[in-house]
């Protein structure tokens, strides 16, 4: 579904490639939901809410400043935790 990253975390285009990689699976989810009777905007809104909740849960799970995982700037909209 999603390929391995082509660039290191420090590459400024990595977040764009990640968006391209997750676009297809998200489109598939949207198509599946609408095929089963959910509205397009209703589904997109639900997906946004789920992603928002995942971001909050992720941020809380990684509050330790020693946690230097894959780079908060890329994960959190290039602006870190303070840019939800």
C-alpha positions as CSV (number, residue, x, y, z in Angstrom):
1,X,0.0,0.0,0.0
2,X,2.6,2.5,1.0
3,X,6.2,2.3,-0.2
4,X,9.4,2.8,1.8
5,X,10.6,6.5,2.1
6,X,12.8,7.6,-0.8
7,X,14.5,10.3,1.2
8,X,16.0,10.7,4.7
9,X,14.0,12.7,7.3
10,X,16.2,15.7,6.7
11,X,15.1,16.0,3.1
12,X,12.7,18.9,2.6
13,X,10.6,17.0,0.0
14,X,10.0,13.9,2.2
15,X,6.6,15.2,3.5
16,X,5.4,15.7,-0.1
17,X,6.4,12.1,-1.1
18,X,4.7,10.8,2.0
19,X,1.5,12.7,0.9
20,X,1.8,11.0,-2.5
21,X,2.2,7.6,-0.9
22,X,-0.8,7.9,1.5
23,X,-3.1,9.5,-1.1
24,X,-3.9,6.2,-2.9
25,X,-4.9,4.3,0.2
26,X,-7.0,7.2,1.4
27,X,-8.7,7.5,-2.0
28,X,-9.4,3.7,-1.7
29,X,-11.0,4.2,1.7
30,X,-13.1,7.0,0.4
31,X,-14.3,5.0,-2.6
32,X,-15.1,2.0,-0.4
33,X,-17.1,4.1,2.0
34,X,-19.1,5.9,-0.7
35,X,-19.7,2.5,-2.4
36,X,-21.2,1.3,0.9
37,X,-23.6,4.3,1.2
38,X,-21.6,6.9,3.1
39,X,-21.5,10.4,1.7
40,X,-18.2,11.7,0.3
41,X,-18.0,14.8,2.5
42,X,-19.3,12.8,5.4
43,X,-16.5,10.3,4.9
44,X,-13.8,13.0,4.5
45,X,-15.0,14.7,7.7
46,X,-14.8,11.4,9.5
47,X,-11.3,10.7,8.2
48,X,-10.2,14.2,9.3
49,X,-11.6,13.6,12.8
50,X,-9.9,10.2,13.0
51,X,-6.6,11.7,11.8
52,X,-7.0,14.6,14.3
53,X,-7.5,12.1,17.1
54,X,-4.5,10.1,16.0
55,X,-2.3,13.2,16.0
56,X,-3.4,14.1,19.5
57,X,-2.8,10.5,20.7
58,X,0.6,10.4,19.0
59,X,1.6,13.8,20.5
60,X,0.6,12.7,24.0
61,X,2.5,9.4,23.6
62,X,5.6,11.2,22.5
63,X,5.8,14.1,24.9
64,X,9.3,13.0,26.2
65,X,11.8,15.6,24.8
66,X,14.3,12.8,24.4
67,X,12.1,11.2,21.9
68,X,13.7,12.1,18.6
69,X,11.8,9.6,16.4
70,X,11.3,10.5,12.7
71,X,11.2,14.2,13.0
72,X,8.2,16.1,14.4
73,X,8.5,18.9,11.9
74,X,7.6,16.5,9.1
75,X,5.0,14.5,11.1
76,X,3.2,17.5,12.5
77,X,2.8,19.6,9.4
78,X,6.4,20.9,9.3
79,X,5.7,23.0,12.4
80,X,6.0,20.6,15.3
81,X,3.4,19.8,18.0
82,X,2.3,23.4,18.3
83,X,1.0,23.3,14.7
84,X,-1.8,20.7,14.8
